Amino acid sequence: MSSAFSPIEEFELLCRYCGKIHPAQLDRSIAENGRTVDRNSTFEYFCTKCQKTVCFKGNDLLEKPVSNSESDSEENNEDKNQNEEKPTDNTPVKILDYSPKNHYHIGEWIKHKKFKENGLIVGIDNGTPNKIIVNFEKSGIKKLIEDI
């Protein structure tokens, strides 16, 4: 049995209709088995600029972070987390080293060794092989292979 999954509600998306990066908002979820929303479910997001929708599988999305009020165990860890630097809107929380063998989620930050810069994953092209669409800080939008 699959566990419940809550995807992030808003992220930066390369809209295929506008051709630009805009915030995308979660519209609805479609459970594959009809009951439990899990990583195999489909989630529909809409571009906040043109209102066109796009669907993603849960496997391609980040999970919504759990707030401190939702978990008693996290309250005990507050003192430990206060020493960590609080990210700003432009500061990524965690930067992963890019490798074509890994699987990535929309909204994650990656560091590319060849480009020597960080980028935000703003889309996914499913196919053979799968590609992630990354908005690099200096180089702009690039497509990179994943899951090979």
N, C-alpha and C positions, 0 to 999 in steps of 0.2 A: 504494500500500500504506500502511495506517495504522500509526502508531508505537504502541508499547506505552504504556499509561497505568495509573498506580497512584493511586486516589483516596485521600483522607484516610480513616483508619480509624475515627475517632470525631469527632462534632460535636454541637452542641446542636440539637435538632429539636423542632418543635411537633408532638407526637403527636396524631393525629386521634382516637385511641381514648381516651387519658387526658384530652385537652384541655389539657394543660400542656406546658411545655418541659422535656425530659429529655435526657440524653446518648443518642445513637444509636450503635450499634456495627456495623461492617461485618460482614455474615454471609457473603455469597458474591457472586461475579460471574458474569454470564451473557454470554459472548462471542457477538456477533451472527453472526459468520462461523464460529463453532465452534472457532477456534484462538487468535486474537490478541485480548487484552483491550485495547480502545482506547476513545476517547471516545464511540463509538457503542454500546458495550456497556451492559448494564443491571446495576446494582448494588443488592443487597438489603441493607437495614439493619434492625436491630431496636431497638425502644425498650427501654432497660435497666430500665424500671419495669414495663411490662405485657407485654413480650416479643412484642408484635405487630410484624409486618414491613411495610416500605414499600419500594418500588422507585424508583430514580432513574436517569436516563440520565447517562452520563459527562459530557455537556455541561453539566449542572447542578451538578457537583461540583468542588471544588478538588482539585488534584493534591497528592499527598503530597510534602512537602518532602524534598529529598535531603540526607542527613546528610553531615557532613564526611568521615567515614571511607569513604564510598562513592565519592568523587571526589577524585583526586589534584590536579586543577586548583583545587579549592576550598581545599585546604590552603595554597596560595600566597596566597590572598586572606584568610586568617584575620586578619592584622595590620590590613588595611583595615577588616574588619568589627568589630574590637574597640572601635572608637570609637563604634559605633552603640549606642543605648540598648537594653538587653535588656528585652523586654516581660514584664509579669507576667501572671497568669491573667486579670485584668480589663482589661488594656491591649491594645487592638487593634494589630496589626502595621502595617496599612495601611488608611487610611480613604479610600473612593472617594466622589466627589460623585455624588449620585443624579441620574439623568436617565432619563425613561421610554424613551428611544431605546436605551439600553445593555442588554447582557445581563449578568446577575449570577450568581454561584455561591453555593450554600449554604455558610455559614461566613464569608463576606466581611462586612466592616463598611462601612456607607455613612453619609454625612452628608446629611441632608435640609435644604435651605435654608429651607423654609417652617416646619418644626417646630423648626428651629435646635437639632437634637440628633443624636447618633449612634445607629445601630441595627445589630444583628446579624441577618443573613438566616438564618432558621430553617426555611424551607420554600419550596416552589414549588407554585403552582396552574397546571397546564397548561390551556390553553384559548385562547379568542380574546377579548381578548389575554391573553398569559401574565401571571401576577401573582406577585410575590415576597411572602413573609410575613416581616415584619421585626419584631423585638422591640426597640423603642426604649427608651432608658434611663429616660425619664420618662413618655412617652405610652403605653407598653405595646405590644401587638401591633397592627400595621396591615398591610393589604394594599396593595401598590403595583404599578402597571402596569410592565411591562418589554417590550422588543423591539418597540416600535411604529414 
